Amino acid sequence: MGKRLLTPFAAALALAWLFAFAGAARGQNARAYTEAPLPQPEGFYKYVTDNANVIDPATKERLATILNHLKERADIEFAVVTVPTTGGQDIFEYSLSLARGWGIGSNEGEKNGLLLVVAVNDRKWQVQVSRHLEGDLPDALAGEIARQRLVPQFRQNNYGQGISDFMQAAVATLAEKRGFQLEGIDQSYAYREPVRRTAPTRAREANGISLGACCLIVVVIIILISLAGRGRGGRGGRGGWGGGGGGGGWLTSILVANAIGSALGGGRRSSGWGGGSGWGGGGGGGGGFGGFGGGGDFGGGGAGGSW
């Protein structure tokens, strides 16, 4: 029985080490994205960078006014960037590099910031949320807002409207949770319903769910194989737990599962679909002068998808 248990447990331990190493490597890569792929914008329109030319002038001016007011009165920096394409670079990496490289957010106190990147020809979007905002605007909720407000408009090629709807809903949600007045930022916010999570969503569409599910399946299979081997060789043991080897097998299974879970949790937190990041800065100011605040403290989380 010992030999039958040894192989699956050795495989489980190897998997645990593999995922721990992969998670750490992804975390280091996520923290390395600090060189912005675009020059930092300045002035009144720095919060609305429309390189894809999909936002009409009236919407761009309204958004810029709202986002400048948001910085002035709530010390939160929201920004949107549209590009035709990321040029083959993963949009998560692209957006994280922008968020950190530009230093979006306040550099004093809480580093509150959010970045929405839209790659029009790639038909992909990505939201990066700062660490200091993710308690009130977690990644899953940011993704839910985007799927409700942004994606339907994008599918009709109404890019300016989709971006505006997303930004307004995100600000209304934060205003409700943090208690600042929408009317002081833009009167139309007073009539916007904040978005609340009502059910589990698929905010982490490509990475977190599939990886976690695969690991869970592997762990369950290993435990079942171990139990089957113990059942064939240890029917003479005492009680439902069999002999001493069976009890040790259960303990090892639990420890292995915990190790894999910890590895996944750490990797996800600091990698593609983990926590937020906190861009911060004081120098940008809310009145549209200069660049962003200068914080850039993003953990590499957010939400993304396509349409």
C-alpha positions in Angstrom: 0.0 0.0 0.0 2.9 2.3 0.8 4.1 2.2 -2.8 0.7 2.8 -4.2 0.3 6.0 -2.0 3.8 7.2 -2.7 3.4 7.9 -6.4 0.2 10.1 -6.2 1.5 12.0 -3.2 4.8 12.6 -4.8 2.9 13.9 -7.9 0.8 16.1 -5.7 3.8 17.6 -4.0 5.5 18.2 -7.3 2.3 20.0 -8.5 2.3 22.2 -5.4 5.9 23.3 -6.0 5.2 23.9 -9.7 2.2 26.2 -9.0 4.0 28.0 -6.2 7.0 28.7 -8.5 4.7 29.7 -11.4 2.7 32.0 -9.1 5.9 33.7 -7.8 7.2 34.1 -11.3 4.0 35.7 -12.5 4.0 38.0 -9.5 7.5 39.2 -10.3 6.6 39.8 -13.9 3.5 41.8 -12.9 5.5 44.0 -10.6 8.0 44.7 -13.4 5.6 46.5 -15.7 6.7 50.1 -15.2 7.6 51.4 -18.6 4.6 53.0 -20.3 4.1 52.1 -23.9 2.7 55.6 -24.6 4.0 59.1 -23.7 2.3 60.6 -20.7 -0.5 63.0 -21.5 -0.8 66.4 -19.9 -3.4 69.2 -19.7 -7.1 69.2 -19.4 -7.6 66.1 -21.6 -5.0 63.9 -19.9 -7.7 61.7 -18.4 -9.2 60.9 -21.8 -6.6 59.8 -24.3 -8.4 58.8 -27.5 -5.6 57.5 -29.9 -8.2 55.4 -31.7 -10.4 58.4 -32.5 -13.6 56.8 -31.4 -14.9 59.3 -28.9 -16.8 62.2 -30.3 -15.7 65.7 -29.2 -18.7 66.5 -27.0 -18.4 63.2 -25.1 -14.6 63.7 -24.7 -15.1 67.2 -23.3 -17.8 66.0 -20.9 -15.7 63.1 -19.7 -12.6 65.2 -19.2 -14.7 67.7 -17.2 -16.1 64.9 -15.0 -12.8 63.2 -14.4 -11.0 66.5 -13.6 -13.8 67.2 -11.0 -13.4 63.7 -9.6 -9.7 64.4 -9.0 -10.4 67.9 -7.5 -13.2 66.9 -5.2 -12.6 63.2 -4.3 -8.8 62.9 -4.9 -9.4 59.9 -7.3 -7.9 59.7 -10.8 -9.9 57.8 -13.4 -8.4 57.6 -16.9 -9.3 56.0 -20.2 -7.0 55.2 -23.1 -8.2 54.0 -26.5 -5.7 52.6 -29.1 -6.3 50.9 -32.4 -4.2 47.9 -31.2 -1.7 46.9 -28.6 0.6 45.7 -31.3 0.5 42.1 -30.2 1.2 42.8 -26.6 -1.2 41.3 -24.1 -3.7 44.0 -23.1 -3.3 43.2 -19.4 0.4 43.9 -19.6 -0.1 46.9 -21.8 -2.6 48.5 -19.4 -0.6 47.7 -16.3 2.5 49.3 -17.8 0.4 52.4 -18.6 -1.1 52.6 -15.1 2.3 52.2 -13.4 4.4 54.1 -15.9 2.1 57.1 -15.9 1.7 57.1 -12.2 -2.1 57.4 -12.2 -3.6 58.4 -8.9 -2.7 60.6 -5.9 0.8 60.4 -4.4 -0.3 61.6 -1.0 -2.3 59.4 1.3 -4.4 56.8 -0.5 -3.3 56.2 -4.1 -6.7 56.1 -5.7 -6.8 55.3 -9.4 -8.5 53.4 -12.2 -7.5 52.9 -15.8 -9.7 51.7 -18.7 -7.8 50.6 -21.8 -9.7 49.9 -25.0 -8.0 48.3 -28.1 -10.6 48.8 -30.8 -9.2 46.7 -33.6 -8.3 43.9 -31.2 -11.8 44.2 -29.7 -10.5 43.9 -26.2 -10.8 46.0 -23.0 -9.0 45.9 -19.7 -9.6 47.7 -16.4 -6.8 48.2 -13.8 -7.9 49.2 -10.3 -5.5 50.6 -7.7 -4.9 48.8 -4.4 -6.5 51.6 -2.4 -9.7 51.4 -4.5 -10.2 47.7 -4.8 -11.8 47.4 -1.4 -14.7 49.5 -2.7 -14.4 48.6 -6.3 -13.0 45.1 -6.5 -11.9 43.6 -9.8 -15.0 41.4 -10.1 -17.3 44.4 -9.7 -15.3 46.5 -12.2 -15.7 43.7 -14.7 -19.4 43.4 -14.0 -19.9 47.2 -14.6 -18.0 46.8 -17.9 -20.1 43.9 -19.0 -23.3 45.7 -18.2 -22.5 49.2 -19.4 -19.5 49.1 -21.8 -19.8 45.8 -23.8 -23.4 46.3 -25.1 -22.5 49.7 -26.5 -19.2 48.5 -28.0 -21.1 45.7 -29.8 -23.0 48.5 -31.6 -19.8 50.5 -32.2 -20.9 53.2 -29.7 -17.5 53.5 -28.1 -17.8 56.9 -26.6 -21.2 56.1 -25.1 -19.9 52.8 -23.7 -16.8 54.4 -22.1 -19.0 57.2 -20.7 -21.5 54.8 -19.3 -18.8 52.7 -17.6 -17.1 55.7 -16.1 -20.3 57.2 -14.7 -21.4 53.9 -13.2 -18.0 53.3 -11.6 -18.0 56.8 -10.1 -21.6 56.4 -8.9 -20.7 53.1 -7.2 -17.7 54.7 -5.5 -19.7 57.7 -4.4 -22.2 55.5 -2.7 -19.6 53.5 -0.9 -17.3 56.4 0.1 -20.0 59.0 0.7 -18.9 61.9 -1.6 -21.5 63.9 -3.5 -22.0 63.2 -7.2 -23.5 66.6 -7.8 -20.2 68.2 -7.0 -18.6 66.2 -9.9 -21.3 66.1 -12.5 -25.1 66.7 -12.1 -26.0 63.7 -14.3 -24.4 61.4 -11.7 -27.3 62.1 -9.4 -29.5 60.0 -11.7 -27.1 57.1 -12.2 -27.8 53.9 -10.4 -24.7 52.4 -8.7 -23.9 48.8 -9.7 -24.0 46.2 -7.0 -22.8 42.6 -7.3 -25.8 40.3 -7.2 -24.2 37.0 -8.2 -20.8 35.5 -9.0 -19.4 36.8 -12.3 -16.8 35.8 -14.8 -14.6 38.8 -14.3 -11.5 36.6 -14.4 -12.4 35.0 -17.6 -9.2 33.6 -19.0 -6.8 32.9 -16.1 -8.1 32.6 -12.5 -11.1 30.4 -13.0 -9.6 27.9 -15.4 -6.3 27.5 -13.6 -8.0 27.1 -10.2 -10.6 24.6 -11.6 -7.8 22.5 -13.1 -5.9 22.4 -9.9 -8.9 21.5 -7.9 -9.7 18.6 -10.3 -6.1 17.4 -10.1 -6.1 17.4 -6.3 -9.5 15.5 -6.1 -8.2 12.9 -8.6 -5.1 12.3 -6.5 -7.1 11.9 -3.3 -9.5 9.5 -5.0 -6.6 7.4 -6.3 -5.0 7.3 -2.9 -8.3 6.3 -1.2 -8.8 3.6 -3.8 -5.3 2.2 -3.2 -5.9 2.2 0.5 -9.2 0.5 0.2 -7.7 -2.4 -1.8 -4.8 -2.9 0.5 -6.1 -1.9 3.9 -9.5 -3.4 4.6 -8.1 -5.0 7.8 -7.4 -1.6 9.4 -9.3 -0.2 12.4 -12.4 1.9 11.7 -13.2 4.1 8.8 -9.8 5.6 8.7 -8.0 2.3 8.1 -4.5 1.8 9.3 -1.9 4.3 10.2 -0.9 4.7 6.5 -4.4 5.7 5.5 -4.5 8.5 8.2 -1.2 9.8 7.0 -2.5 9.8 3.5 -5.4 12.0 4.4 -3.2 14.4 6.2 -0.8 14.6 3.3 -3.7 15.2 0.9 -5.0 18.1 3.0 -1.5 19.7 3.3 -0.9 19.3 -0.4 -4.3 20.9 -1.3 -3.6 23.8 1.1 -0.1 24.3 -0.5 -1.6 24.4 -4.0 -4.4 26.8 -2.9 -1.8 29.1 -1.3 0.3 29.1 -4.4 -2.7 29.9 -6.5 -3.9 32.6 -4.2 -0.5 34.3 -4.1 0.1 34.1 -7.8 -3.4 35.4 -8.7 -3.0 38.3 -6.2 0.1 39.6 -7.7 -0.3 38.6 -11.3 -2.7 38.9 -14.2 -6.0 38.7 -12.3 -5.1 39.5 -8.8 -5.4 42.7 -6.8 -5.4 46.2 -8.0 -2.6 48.8 -8.0 -2.4 52.2 -6.8 -1.2 54.8 -9.2 -1.2 57.8 -7.1 0.2 61.3 -7.3 0.0 64.8 -6.2 1.6 66.7 -9.0 -1.1 66.2 -11.6 -3.7 68.2 -9.8 -7.3 68.2 -10.6 -7.5 71.2 -12.9 -6.0 69.6 -15.9 -2.4 71.0 -15.4 0.6 68.7 -15.7 0.5 64.9 -15.8 -0.8 62.4 -13.4 -0.3 62.2 -9.7 2.7 59.9 -9.7 1.8 56.9 -7.4 1.8 53.9 -9.8 1.2 51.4 -7.0 -0.6 48.7 -9.0 -0.6 45.1 -7.9 -1.5 43.7 -11.3 -5.2 42.9 -11.0 -8.2 44.2 -12.7 -10.7 42.7 -15.2 -10.8 42.4 -18.9 -12.6 40.8 -21.8 -13.7 41.2 -25.4 -16.8 42.1 -27.3 
